[in-house]
Amino acid sequence: MAIPALTIGVCSWSLQVKNVPELKRLMDGLGLDVVQIACGDPHHASWDEGDNMPAAAKAAGFHMTGTMLGFPGEDYTTPKHIERTGGFGNPATRPERLERFKWALDRTVALGLSDIMLHAGFLPEPNHPDRKPFLDTLGKVSQLAKEKNITVAFETGQETADLLRRTLDDLKCPNLKINFDPANVLLYDMGDPLRAVEILGPDIRSVHVKDANRTKVPGAWGEEVPLGQGQINIKKFVDTLKKVGYQGPLCIEREVGDQQQRIADIAHGVRVLKECLQ
């Protein structure tokens, strides 16, 4: 069954769950039945069910929007750390990460899904010597996904909307899209999230709803905060998504605090989004 436009959901890893029954229980408690689900590789939001996770998730009764993949070795200590270690940015790790991506594609297929989300890494600017090799790698990502009838959505944040727009235009791969996270634009200090929606609108495939305050110290992270308490202006964000014709779900992501605090913040976020959608 297709998920209605702008349905409120949650990101599984934000709930810090270890197994599918726990995910189902917490989603029921939040009144949600839509989830973007972690692939479950050992280093990132692993599942007790192991290889049996896809069968358990499909039997659980919730609706899944797609999978999320993280890579071993990604380090979010500071923006500089993730610039060196994120996605396909480091040429030395590209071969092994393409293999991990193949694994994630198979898991996405096993879940009966057609979308996978990930951080591509920091995109090189035009005329940077690594731009062609980097884009060649993303072209391989596109081809591998195409063979499985899967769309890949790169998460925003590490680059300006203009650079991401140019990169997608240069790649010309119809199955490469965007997972838009407005908070990341502020956390990485990469412009105006609402303007970014306008620029990237036609290619926004999925959304992480998260709020933040822009960093006051260059090179340091901004501050992630509960929905409605930061500088995004969630109501305008939702209205801008509508303006550009976005038809996907709104999956709340929360990456700060212990499990109890995250659940409380997500419940608060659900209330904020419901008010925005009235």
C-alpha positions in Angstrom: 0.0 0.0 0.0 1.3 3.4 -0.9 2.1 5.7 2.0 -0.1 8.9 1.7 1.8 12.2 1.2 3.2 13.9 4.3 2.4 11.0 6.6 4.3 11.3 9.8 6.9 8.6 10.5 10.1 8.0 12.5 13.7 6.9 11.8 14.3 3.5 13.5 17.8 4.4 14.7 16.5 7.4 16.5 14.6 5.1 18.9 17.8 3.2 19.6 16.0 -0.2 19.2 17.7 -3.5 19.0 15.0 -5.7 17.6 11.8 -5.5 15.5 9.3 -6.1 18.4 10.8 -3.2 20.4 10.5 -1.0 17.3 6.9 -2.0 16.8 6.1 -1.4 20.5 7.6 2.1 20.6 6.0 3.0 17.3 2.6 1.9 18.6 3.2 4.0 21.7 3.9 7.0 19.5 0.8 6.4 17.3 3.0 5.9 14.2 3.0 3.1 11.6 5.6 4.5 9.2 9.3 4.1 9.6 12.6 4.6 7.7 14.5 1.5 8.8 18.2 1.0 9.4 19.8 -1.7 7.2 21.2 -3.1 10.4 24.9 -3.7 9.7 26.8 -4.5 12.9 28.3 -1.0 13.5 25.1 1.0 12.9 21.8 0.2 14.5 22.2 -3.5 14.3 19.3 -5.9 14.8 19.1 -8.9 17.1 17.3 -10.7 14.3 20.4 -10.6 12.1 19.7 -12.0 8.7 16.1 -12.7 9.7 15.4 -9.0 10.2 13.7 -8.5 6.8 11.2 -11.3 7.5 10.5 -10.0 11.0 10.1 -6.4 9.8 7.7 -7.4 7.0 5.6 -9.4 9.4 5.4 -6.6 12.0 2.6 -4.7 10.4 4.2 -1.2 10.0 5.0 0.6 6.7 8.6 1.1 5.7 9.7 4.1 3.5 13.1 2.7 2.7 16.4 1.7 4.3 19.3 3.8 5.8 22.9 2.7 5.4 25.9 3.8 7.4 29.5 2.9 6.7 32.0 1.4 9.2 34.6 4.0 10.1 32.4 7.1 9.7 33.3 9.5 12.5 31.0 12.4 13.4 33.2 13.8 16.2 33.6 17.1 14.3 32.7 18.2 10.8 36.3 17.8 9.8 36.3 14.2 11.0 33.3 13.3 8.9 34.7 15.1 5.9 37.6 12.7 6.1 35.6 9.6 6.8 32.1 10.0 5.5 30.5 8.2 2.6 32.6 7.7 -0.6 34.8 10.7 0.1 38.0 8.8 0.9 39.3 7.1 -2.3 41.0 4.5 -0.2 37.7 3.2 1.3 35.6 3.4 -1.9 36.0 -0.2 -3.0 35.1 -1.7 0.4 32.1 0.7 0.7 30.8 -0.2 -2.7 30.8 -3.8 -1.4 28.9 -2.7 1.7 26.5 -0.9 -0.5 25.9 -4.0 -2.5 25.0 -5.8 0.8 22.6 -3.0 1.7 20.9 -3.2 -1.7 20.3 -6.9 -1.1 18.8 -6.1 2.3 16.6 -3.4 0.8 15.3 -5.9 -1.8 14.7 -8.5 1.0 12.6 -5.9 2.9 10.5 -5.4 -0.3 11.6 -1.8 -0.5 12.7 0.3 -3.5 14.6 3.2 -1.7 17.9 3.4 0.1 19.3 6.5 1.9 22.9 7.2 2.8 25.5 10.0 3.1 27.4 10.2 -0.1 30.3 12.1 1.5 31.5 15.7 1.0 31.1 16.5 -2.7 34.1 18.0 -4.4 33.6 21.4 -5.9 33.9 21.8 -9.7 37.5 21.8 -10.9 38.6 19.9 -7.8 41.0 17.0 -8.9 38.9 14.4 -7.1 35.6 15.5 -8.6 35.6 13.2 -11.6 36.7 10.0 -9.6 34.1 10.8 -6.9 31.3 11.3 -9.5 32.4 8.1 -11.3 32.0 6.3 -7.9 28.5 7.7 -7.6 27.8 6.6 -11.1 28.7 3.1 -10.0 26.3 3.4 -7.1 23.6 4.4 -9.5 24.3 1.5 -11.8 24.4 -1.1 -8.9 21.1 0.2 -7.6 19.5 0.3 -11.1 20.2 -3.4 -11.5 18.1 -4.0 -8.4 15.4 -1.4 -9.4 16.3 0.8 -6.4 16.5 4.5 -6.0 19.3 6.0 -3.9 18.7 9.2 -1.9 21.8 11.1 -0.8 21.3 12.9 2.5 21.9 16.7 2.5 24.0 18.7 4.7 27.7 18.4 3.9 27.4 20.7 0.8 25.5 23.7 -0.4 22.2 23.1 -2.2 23.8 24.7 -5.3 26.6 22.2 -5.3 24.3 19.2 -4.8 22.0 20.5 -7.5 25.0 20.8 -9.9 26.2 17.4 -9.0 22.9 15.7 -9.7 22.7 17.6 -13.0 26.2 16.5 -13.9 25.5 12.8 -13.0 22.3 12.6 -15.0 21.3 9.4 -13.2 17.5 9.3 -12.8 17.7 6.9 -9.8 19.9 9.3 -7.7 17.8 11.5 -5.5 17.8 13.4 -2.2 17.0 12.6 1.4 16.5 16.1 2.7 17.4 16.9 6.3 16.9 20.6 7.0 18.8 20.5 10.3 21.9 19.2 8.6 22.1 22.3 6.5 22.4 24.3 9.7 24.6 21.8 11.6 27.1 21.9 8.8 26.5 25.7 8.2 25.7 25.2 4.5 23.1 27.9 3.8 19.3 28.4 4.2 17.3 25.1 4.5 14.2 26.6 3.0 16.1 28.0 -0.1 17.7 24.5 -0.4 14.2 22.9 -0.6 13.4 25.3 -3.4 16.6 24.4 -5.3 16.4 20.7 -4.8 12.6 20.2 -4.7 12.1 18.1 -7.9 14.7 15.5 -6.6 13.6 15.3 -2.9 12.7 11.7 -2.5 12.5 11.5 1.3 12.8 13.7 4.3 14.3 13.6 7.8 12.4 16.1 10.0 14.9 17.5 12.5 15.5 20.9 14.0 18.8 22.7 14.9 20.5 26.0 15.6 23.4 27.1 13.3 26.9 26.9 14.7 28.4 30.1 16.1 31.9 28.6 15.9 33.2 28.0 12.4 34.3 24.3 12.1 32.2 23.2 15.0 28.8 21.5 15.0 25.6 23.4 15.4 23.1 22.3 18.0 20.4 19.7 17.3 17.2 20.6 19.3 13.7 19.2 19.5 11.3 20.1 16.7 10.0 23.7 16.9 12.8 24.8 19.2 15.4 25.7 16.6 16.0 27.9 13.6 14.4 25.8 10.9 10.8 27.1 11.3 9.1 23.7 10.9 5.8 25.2 9.7 7.5 27.1 6.8 9.6 24.0 6.1 6.5 21.8 5.7 4.8 24.6 3.6 7.9 24.8 1.4 7.8 21.0 0.8 4.2 21.3 -0.2 5.1 24.2 -2.5 7.7 22.2 -4.4 5.3 19.2 -4.7 6.8 16.8 -2.3 4.7 13.7 -1.9 6.7 11.5 0.5 6.5 10.9 4.2 7.9 13.1 7.0 10.2 10.9 9.1 11.2 12.4 12.4 14.9 12.0 13.3 16.4 12.6 16.7 20.1 11.9 17.4 20.7 13.5 20.8 19.9 12.1 24.3 19.3 8.7 25.8 16.4 6.5 24.6 13.9 7.9 27.0 14.7 11.5 26.1 14.6 10.7 22.4 11.2 9.1 22.7 9.8 12.1 24.5 11.3 14.5 21.9 9.9 12.4 19.1 6.5 12.4 20.7 6.8 16.2 21.0 7.8 16.3 17.3 4.7 14.3 16.3 2.6 17.0 18.0 4.5 19.8 16.3 4.1 18.2 12.9 0.4 17.5 13.3 -0.1 21.2 14.1 1.9 22.2 11.0 -0.2 19.9 8.8 -3.6 21.3 10.0 
